[in-house]
Amino acid sequence: MAGVVERRSIDVVPDEERHGSAVSQFTLWLGANLQITAVITGALAVVFGANAFWSLIGLLLGNLLGGAVMALHSAQGPRLGLPQMITSRAQFGVRGAVVPLALVIVMYIGFFASGSVLAGQAVGELTHLGETPGIVLFAAVTAVAAAVGYRLIHTLGKIAGLVCALAFVYLGIRLLQRTDLGTLLADHRFGLPVFLLAVSLSASWQLAFGPYVADYSRYLPRHTSARATFWWTLSGSVLGSQWSMTFGALAAAAAPAAFVGHEVSYIVGLGGAGLIASLLYFVIALGKLTINILNTYGGFMSLVTSVSGFRGQRTLTPRGRSAYIAGIMVAGTAVALLGKDSFLTSFKDFLLFLLTFFTPWSAVNLVDYYLISKERYDIPALSDPAGRYGAWNVRALTVYVLGVLAQLPFLATHFYTGPLVAPLGGADVSWLVGLAVPAVLYWLTARRDTARTAAPTAPATPQEDRNPAGSGG
């Protein structure tokens, strides 16, 4: 196991340990998105009022927009060799980064819990132990796999991508045998609020990957093309999520009473009985295992980053690694067991509320990396509160808070609705405000701060790769 169990945590991955190619990002994110929680996300667009036709278009638009932001974060990994959230220290300060980190940790626990609810149902049926033991068993397997680390995560992504793709092809055929696709898509009535809800649901799904996506590209060789990393990440994530969400939206439109509240049993029943049903329960658990390992691993990285900002710790013993991962597992399992009976509504509000906090972080991080620092960071200074980036960057933290507050008038959730939602017909456009406002404010306030951006230790991207989203030439 010596060559399999990961030794690195938040420390820089040296060049001699780099391996793989950008294609690995496609297989990982395809496998991570071909799973039941993405199916539920697509179904929510129909459940909350949109017809299937405009739901699919809105979901695709949100996946593309949110996926582009997420893939820009992924392109940072090979260049810096660092986990995603530790680079937040360059914007918020070595200790100030704990502010967005705390919210990111809540996100990981929330996604771990939501995934465990759905996978626990599948594991409970597969093992005949019941839902609660299924949730606990699934959580324990997730924690063990996360402790093994990076190589196993990518291997599982490849396996899950293939297995789940075959399963979704089969399920799609079975769904179309039971219902007429033309009938499902015949209603073309457009409603802006529910259309924007569909966009927001899928955009939030993609943006929520932003705080950890570079964790899974940081072992790629430093010379890996930023464009290649961007496009392989984007294509894998958008293809997998849109595929799953399309299935969910069509299933919810075809049989809303049978699907809503019984998602796992409906999908398995759609496929068949006996051995086929057992295989589908296994596929559901495998798909959720892949993404829940990402959430556990990301939570572990974020916890270590938070603690090390105050303790100065850069490396971790195997025992310490296991303790952090066990903490994530216990917290996520507890939330899963407490919230499993009100999953659907809670998950929709959870997704949209998370978006409020992560879009300003993404905006600040991407503007700083691509426009202010020009893809160069002083890596040793990321661990030194007295160094270039300081302990607390009040300016960046202020911009971040303003970015969160700017969204509140436009936010629409079950527990809070902003005053500008009704004039917009009930549409939630808060995530667009959350990207634009902090991006502009941060650029205006940080663009002349040459003291923080001079003499980097991380080499710049080659000129031809400066713009990962740009066209070839």
C-alpha positions as CSV (number, residue, x, y, z in Angstrom):
1,M,0.0,0.0,0.0
2,A,3.0,2.3,0.3
3,G,2.8,3.5,-3.2
4,V,-1.0,3.8,-3.1
5,V,-1.7,5.7,0.1
6,E,-1.2,9.4,-0.4
7,R,1.5,11.1,1.6
8,R,0.8,14.7,0.6
9,S,-1.8,17.0,2.2
10,I,-1.6,20.8,1.8
11,D,2.1,20.8,1.0
12,V,3.3,21.4,-2.6
13,V,3.5,18.4,-4.8
14,P,7.1,18.3,-6.1
15,D,7.7,17.9,-9.8
16,E,9.2,14.4,-9.4
17,E,5.9,13.2,-8.0
18,R,3.7,14.7,-10.7
19,H,2.0,12.3,-13.1
20,G,-0.9,11.7,-15.5
21,S,-2.5,13.8,-18.2
22,A,-5.3,16.3,-18.4
23,V,-7.6,13.6,-19.8
24,S,-7.8,12.3,-16.2
25,Q,-9.9,15.3,-15.3
26,F,-12.6,14.2,-17.9
27,T,-12.9,10.7,-16.5
28,L,-13.0,11.9,-12.9
29,W,-15.6,14.6,-13.3
30,L,-17.7,12.4,-15.7
31,G,-17.9,9.7,-13.0
32,A,-18.5,12.2,-10.2
33,N,-21.5,13.7,-12.0
34,L,-23.2,10.5,-13.3
35,Q,-25.0,9.9,-10.0
36,I,-28.3,10.1,-8.3
37,T,-27.9,13.5,-6.6
38,A,-27.4,15.1,-10.0
39,V,-30.5,13.3,-11.1
40,I,-32.4,14.8,-8.2
41,T,-31.0,18.3,-9.0
42,G,-32.4,18.0,-12.6
43,A,-35.7,16.8,-11.2
44,L,-36.0,19.7,-8.9
45,A,-36.4,22.1,-11.9
46,V,-39.6,20.2,-12.9
47,V,-40.8,19.6,-9.4
48,F,-40.7,23.3,-8.6
49,G,-42.7,24.4,-11.7
50,A,-40.7,24.4,-15.0
51,N,-41.8,22.2,-17.9
52,A,-39.4,19.6,-19.2
53,F,-38.5,21.5,-22.4
54,W,-37.3,24.7,-20.7
55,S,-35.9,22.8,-17.7
56,L,-33.4,21.0,-20.0
57,I,-32.3,24.3,-21.7
58,G,-32.0,26.1,-18.3
59,L,-30.0,23.2,-16.8
60,L,-27.6,23.2,-19.8
61,L,-27.1,26.9,-19.6
62,G,-26.4,26.7,-15.8
63,N,-24.0,23.8,-16.3
64,L,-22.0,25.6,-19.0
65,L,-21.8,28.9,-17.0
66,G,-21.0,27.3,-13.7
67,G,-18.8,24.7,-15.2
68,A,-16.6,27.3,-16.9
69,V,-16.0,29.0,-13.5
70,M,-15.2,25.6,-12.0
71,A,-12.9,24.6,-14.8
72,L,-10.9,27.9,-14.4
73,H,-10.2,26.8,-10.8
74,S,-9.1,23.4,-12.1
75,A,-6.5,24.9,-14.4
76,Q,-4.7,26.3,-11.3
77,G,-3.8,22.8,-10.0
78,P,-1.0,21.8,-12.3
79,R,0.6,25.3,-12.2
80,L,0.8,25.5,-8.4
81,G,0.7,21.9,-7.2
82,L,-1.5,23.0,-4.3
83,P,-5.0,22.2,-3.0
84,Q,-7.6,24.7,-4.1
85,M,-8.4,26.4,-0.8
86,I,-4.9,27.1,0.3
87,T,-4.5,29.5,-2.6
88,S,-7.2,31.6,-0.9
89,R,-4.5,32.7,1.4
90,A,-3.1,34.8,-1.4
91,Q,-6.3,36.8,-1.5
92,F,-7.6,36.8,2.1
93,G,-4.3,36.3,4.1
94,V,-2.8,33.2,5.7
95,R,-5.3,33.3,8.6
96,G,-8.1,35.4,6.9
97,A,-8.7,32.5,4.5
98,V,-10.4,30.6,7.3
99,V,-13.5,32.8,6.7
100,P,-14.4,31.2,3.3
101,L,-12.9,27.9,4.5
102,A,-15.3,27.6,7.3
103,L,-18.2,27.9,4.9
104,V,-16.6,25.4,2.5
105,I,-16.3,22.8,5.3
106,V,-20.0,23.2,5.9
107,M,-20.6,22.6,2.2
108,Y,-18.6,19.4,2.3
109,I,-20.5,18.1,5.3
110,G,-23.8,19.0,3.6
111,F,-23.0,17.2,0.4
112,F,-21.6,14.2,2.3
113,A,-24.9,14.1,4.2
114,S,-27.1,14.4,1.1
115,G,-25.1,11.8,-0.8
116,S,-25.3,9.4,2.2
117,V,-29.0,9.7,2.4
118,L,-29.5,8.5,-1.2
119,A,-26.6,6.0,-1.2
120,G,-27.7,4.7,2.2
121,Q,-31.1,3.8,0.7
122,A,-29.3,1.8,-2.0
123,V,-26.9,0.1,0.3
124,G,-29.7,-0.7,2.7
125,E,-31.7,-2.4,0.0
126,L,-28.6,-4.1,-1.4
127,T,-27.6,-5.6,1.9
128,H,-31.1,-5.9,3.4
129,L,-29.9,-4.0,6.5
130,G,-32.3,-1.0,6.1
131,E,-31.7,2.7,5.4
132,T,-30.0,3.8,8.7
133,P,-27.4,1.0,8.8
134,G,-26.9,1.6,5.0
135,I,-26.1,5.2,5.6
136,V,-23.6,4.3,8.3
137,L,-21.9,1.6,6.3
138,F,-21.7,3.8,3.2
139,A,-20.1,6.6,5.3
140,A,-17.5,4.3,6.7
141,V,-16.5,3.0,3.3
142,T,-16.2,6.6,2.0
143,A,-13.9,7.6,4.9
144,V,-11.5,4.6,4.3
145,A,-11.3,5.4,0.6
146,A,-10.7,9.1,1.2
147,A,-7.9,8.2,3.6
148,V,-6.1,6.3,0.8
149,G,-6.3,9.5,-1.3
150,Y,-5.5,10.8,-4.8
151,R,-4.8,7.7,-6.8
152,L,-7.7,5.7,-5.6
153,I,-10.0,8.7,-6.2
154,H,-9.0,8.9,-9.8
155,T,-9.3,5.1,-10.3
156,L,-12.8,5.1,-8.8
157,G,-13.7,8.0,-11.1
158,K,-12.7,6.0,-14.2
159,I,-14.6,2.9,-13.0
160,A,-17.7,4.9,-12.0
161,G,-17.7,6.8,-15.2
162,L,-17.8,3.7,-17.3
163,V,-20.2,1.7,-15.1
164,C,-22.6,4.6,-14.5
165,A,-22.6,5.6,-18.2
166,L,-23.7,2.2,-19.2
167,A,-26.4,2.2,-16.5
168,F,-27.7,5.6,-17.5
169,V,-28.0,4.5,-21.1
170,Y,-30.0,1.5,-20.1
171,L,-32.2,3.6,-17.7
172,G,-32.8,6.2,-20.4
173,I,-34.0,3.5,-22.8
174,R,-36.3,2.0,-20.2
175,L,-37.7,5.5,-19.4
176,L,-38.4,6.2,-23.1
177,Q,-40.1,2.8,-23.4
178,R,-42.6,3.9,-20.7
179,T,-43.3,7.4,-21.9
180,D,-43.3,9.4,-25.1
181,L,-40.5,11.9,-25.4
182,G,-42.4,14.1,-27.7
183,T,-45.2,14.4,-25.2
184,L,-42.8,15.3,-22.4
185,L,-41.3,18.1,-24.5
186,A,-44.5,19.3,-26.1
187,D,-45.1,22.1,-23.6
188,H,-43.0,25.1,-24.6
189,R,-44.6,27.7,-22.3
190,F,-41.8,29.9,-21.0
191,G,-41.8,31.1,-17.4
192,L,-38.7,33.3,-16.5
193,P,-38.7,32.6,-12.7
194,V,-38.8,28.8,-13.0
195,F,-36.3,28.9,-16.0
196,L,-33.9,30.9,-13.9
197,L,-34.4,28.4,-11.0
198,A,-33.3,25.6,-13.4
199,V,-30.2,27.7,-14.4
200,S,-29.4,28.4,-10.7
201,L,-29.8,24.8,-9.7
202,S,-27.2,23.5,-12.2
203,A,-24.9,26.5,-11.9
204,S,-24.8,26.0,-8.1
205,W,-24.1,22.4,-8.7
206,Q,-21.0,23.2,-10.8
207,L,-19.9,26.2,-8.7
208,A,-19.9,24.1,-5.5
209,F,-17.0,22.0,-7.0
210,G,-14.9,25.2,-7.3
211,P,-13.5,25.1,-3.7
212,Y,-11.9,21.7,-4.3
213,V,-11.5,21.0,-8.0
214,A,-7.8,21.9,-8.1
215,D,-7.2,19.3,-5.4
216,Y,-7.6,16.7,-8.2
217,S,-5.5,18.3,-10.8
218,R,-2.5,19.3,-8.6
219,Y,-0.6,16.1,-9.3
220,L,-0.5,16.8,-13.1
221,P,2.9,17.8,-14.4
222,R,3.6,21.5,-14.2
223,H,3.9,21.8,-18.0
224,T,0.3,20.4,-18.5
225,S,-1.5,22.8,-20.8
226,A,-3.9,25.1,-18.8
227,R,-6.3,25.0,-21.8
228,A,-6.3,21.2,-21.8
229,T,-7.0,21.1,-18.1
230,F,-9.8,23.6,-18.5
231,W,-11.5,21.9,-21.4
232,W,-11.2,18.3,-20.1
233,T,-12.6,19.3,-16.7
234,L,-15.4,21.4,-18.3
235,S,-16.4,18.7,-20.8
236,G,-16.4,15.9,-18.2
237,S,-18.3,17.8,-15.6
238,V,-20.9,19.3,-18.0
239,L,-21.5,16.0,-19.9
240,G,-21.9,14.0,-16.7
241,S,-24.1,16.5,-14.9
242,Q,-26.3,17.3,-17.9
243,W,-26.8,13.6,-18.7
244,S,-27.9,12.9,-15.1
245,M,-30.0,16.1,-14.8
246,T,-31.8,15.4,-18.1
247,F,-32.7,12.0,-16.9
248,G,-34.0,13.4,-13.6
249,A,-36.0,16.2,-15.3
250,L,-37.7,13.7,-17.7
251,A,-38.4,11.2,-15.0
252,A,-40.0,13.9,-12.8
253,A,-42.1,15.1,-15.8
254,A,-43.1,11.6,-16.7
255,A,-44.2,10.3,-13.3
256,P,-44.0,13.1,-10.6
257,A,-46.0,11.2,-8.0
258,A,-44.0,8.0,-8.4
259,F,-40.6,9.7,-8.6
260,V,-40.7,12.5,-6.0
261,G,-39.8,11.2,-2.5
262,H,-39.0,7.8,-3.9
263,E,-36.1,8.6,-6.2
264,V,-34.0,5.5,-5.5
265,S,-36.8,3.0,-5.6
266,Y,-38.3,4.6,-8.8
267,I,-35.0,4.4,-10.7
268,V,-34.4,0.8,-9.6
269,G,-38.0,-0.1,-10.4
270,L,-37.6,1.5,-13.8
271,G,-34.7,-0.8,-14.6
272,G,-36.3,-4.1,-13.5
273,A,-36.3,-6.6,-10.7
274,G,-34.1,-9.4,-9.4
275,L,-30.4,-9.2,-10.5
276,I,-31.0,-6.0,-12.5
277,A,-32.4,-4.3,-9.4
278,S,-29.4,-5.4,-7.3
279,L,-27.0,-4.1,-10.0
280,L,-28.8,-0.7,-10.1
281,Y,-28.6,-0.4,-6.3
282,F,-24.8,-1.1,-6.7
283,V,-24.5,1.5,-9.4
284,I,-26.3,4.1,-7.3
285,A,-24.0,3.4,-4.4
286,L,-20.9,3.4,-6.6
287,G,-21.8,6.8,-8.2
288,K,-22.4,8.3,-4.7
289,L,-19.2,6.8,-3.4
290,T,-17.1,8.6,-6.0
291,I,-18.5,12.1,-5.2
292,N,-18.7,11.5,-1.4
293,I,-15.0,10.6,-1.4
294,L,-14.4,14.0,-3.1
295,N,-16.4,15.7,-0.5
296,T,-14.6,13.9,2.4
297,Y,-11.2,14.5,0.9
298,G,-12.0,18.2,0.2
299,G,-13.3,18.6,3.7
300,F,-10.1,17.1,5.1
301,M,-8.0,19.5,3.0
302,S,-10.0,22.5,4.1
303,L,-9.8,21.5,7.8
304,V,-6.0,21.1,7.6
305,T,-5.7,24.4,5.7
306,S,-7.7,26.2,8.4
307,V,-5.8,24.7,11.3
308,S,-2.4,25.1,9.7
309,G,-3.0,28.8,9.2
310,F,-2.8,29.3,12.9
311,R,-0.4,26.5,13.9
312,G,2.0,26.7,10.9
313,Q,1.7,23.0,10.3
314,R,2.4,21.9,6.7
315,T,2.6,18.1,6.9
316,L,0.4,15.5,8.6
317,T,1.0,12.1,10.1
318,P,-1.2,9.2,8.9
319,R,-2.9,9.2,12.3
320,G,-3.7,12.9,12.0
321,R,-5.0,12.4,8.5
322,S,-7.3,9.6,9.7
323,A,-8.6,11.8,12.6
324,Y,-9.5,14.7,10.3
325,I,-11.3,12.4,7.8
326,A,-13.1,10.6,10.7
327,G,-14.4,14.0,11.9
328,I,-15.8,14.8,8.5
329,M,-17.5,11.3,8.3
330,V,-19.1,11.6,11.8
331,A,-20.4,15.1,11.2
332,G,-21.8,14.2,7.7
333,T,-23.4,11.0,8.9
334,A,-25.1,12.8,11.8
335,V,-26.6,15.4,9.4
336,A,-27.7,12.6,7.1
337,L,-29.5,10.7,9.8
338,L,-31.2,13.9,11.1
339,G,-32.3,15.2,7.8
340,K,-33.1,12.1,5.8
341,D,-36.9,12.5,6.1
342,S,-37.1,16.1,4.5
343,F,-34.4,15.6,1.9
344,L,-35.8,17.0,-1.3
345,T,-36.9,20.5,-0.1
346,S,-33.9,20.8,2.2
347,F,-31.4,19.9,-0.6
348,K,-32.8,22.5,-3.0
349,D,-32.5,25.3,-0.4
350,F,-29.1,24.0,0.6
351,L,-27.8,24.3,-3.0
352,L,-29.1,27.8,-3.6
353,F,-28.0,29.1,-0.2
354,L,-24.5,27.7,-0.7
355,L,-24.3,29.6,-3.9
356,T,-24.6,32.8,-2.0
357,F,-21.3,32.2,-0.3
358,F,-19.2,30.5,-3.0
359,T,-19.8,32.8,-6.0
360,P,-18.0,35.7,-4.2
361,W,-15.2,33.5,-3.3
362,S,-14.8,32.2,-6.9
363,A,-14.9,35.7,-8.2
364,V,-12.2,37.0,-5.9
365,N,-10.0,33.9,-6.4
366,L,-10.2,33.9,-10.2
367,V,-9.7,37.7,-10.6
368,D,-6.7,37.5,-8.3
369,Y,-5.1,34.5,-10.0
370,Y,-5.7,35.4,-13.6
371,L,-5.8,39.2,-13.7
372,I,-3.9,40.5,-10.6
373,S,-1.2,37.9,-9.9
374,K,-1.0,36.7,-13.6
375,E,-1.0,33.0,-12.5
376,R,2.0,33.5,-10.2
377,Y,2.1,33.0,-6.4
378,D,4.8,33.2,-3.8
379,I,4.3,29.7,-2.5
380,P,6.4,29.9,0.7
381,A,4.5,33.1,1.6
382,L,1.3,31.1,1.6
383,S,2.4,29.6,4.9
384,D,3.9,32.7,6.5
385,P,1.5,35.1,8.3
386,A,4.3,37.7,8.4
387,G,5.0,37.3,4.7
388,R,3.8,38.9,1.4
389,Y,0.2,38.0,1.9
390,G,-0.1,38.8,5.6
391,A,-2.2,37.2,8.2
392,W,-5.5,39.0,7.4
393,N,-6.3,40.9,4.2
394,V,-9.1,43.2,5.3
395,R,-9.7,44.5,1.8
396,A,-10.3,41.1,0.3
397,L,-12.5,40.0,3.2
398,T,-14.5,43.2,2.9
399,V,-15.0,42.6,-0.8
400,Y,-16.1,39.1,0.0
401,V,-18.6,40.2,2.6
402,L,-20.0,42.9,0.2
403,G,-20.3,40.2,-2.5
404,V,-22.4,38.1,-0.1
405,L,-24.6,41.0,1.0
406,A,-25.1,42.2,-2.6
407,Q,-26.9,38.9,-3.3
408,L,-29.4,39.0,-0.4
409,P,-32.0,41.3,-2.2
410,F,-32.1,38.8,-5.1
411,L,-32.0,35.6,-3.1
412,A,-35.1,33.2,-3.1
413,T,-35.1,30.3,-0.7
414,H,-37.6,28.6,1.5
415,F,-36.4,30.3,4.6
416,Y,-35.5,33.8,3.1
417,T,-36.7,35.8,0.1
418,G,-35.1,39.1,-0.8
419,P,-37.2,42.2,-1.6
420,L,-36.2,42.3,-5.2
421,V,-37.3,38.8,-6.0
422,A,-41.0,39.7,-6.4
423,P,-40.4,42.6,-8.9
424,L,-38.4,40.1,-11.0
425,G,-41.4,37.7,-11.0
426,G,-39.9,35.4,-8.4
427,A,-36.6,34.8,-10.3
428,D,-33.4,34.2,-8.3
429,V,-30.5,36.0,-10.0
430,S,-28.4,36.3,-6.9
431,W,-25.6,34.1,-8.2
432,L,-25.0,36.5,-11.1
433,V,-24.7,39.4,-8.7
434,G,-22.4,37.3,-6.6
435,L,-20.0,36.8,-9.4
436,A,-20.1,40.3,-10.9
437,V,-20.0,42.6,-7.9
438,P,-17.0,41.1,-6.0
439,A,-15.1,40.5,-9.3
440,V,-15.3,44.2,-10.2
441,L,-14.7,45.4,-6.6
442,Y,-11.7,43.2,-6.1
443,W,-10.1,44.2,-9.4
444,L,-10.5,47.9,-8.7
445,T,-9.0,47.6,-5.2
446,A,-6.2,45.1,-5.8
447,R,-4.9,45.9,-9.3
448,R,-2.3,48.4,-8.1
449,D,-1.1,46.3,-5.2
450,T,2.3,45.4,-6.7
451,A,3.8,44.5,-3.2
452,R,1.7,41.3,-3.2
453,T,2.4,40.2,-6.7
454,A,6.1,40.8,-7.3
455,A,8.8,38.1,-7.6
456,P,6.7,35.0,-7.5
457,T,8.2,31.5,-6.9
458,A,5.6,29.7,-9.0
459,P,6.5,30.0,-12.6
460,A,4.0,31.5,-15.0
461,T,2.0,29.6,-17.5
462,P,3.6,29.6,-21.0
463,Q,2.3,32.4,-23.1
464,E,0.2,30.2,-25.3
465,D,-1.6,28.8,-22.3
466,R,-2.3,32.1,-20.5
467,N,-6.0,32.0,-21.3
468,P,-7.3,28.5,-20.7
469,A,-10.6,29.3,-22.2
470,G,-9.2,30.9,-25.3
471,S,-9.1,29.6,-28.8
472,G,-6.2,27.7,-30.2
473,G,-3.7,29.4,-32.4
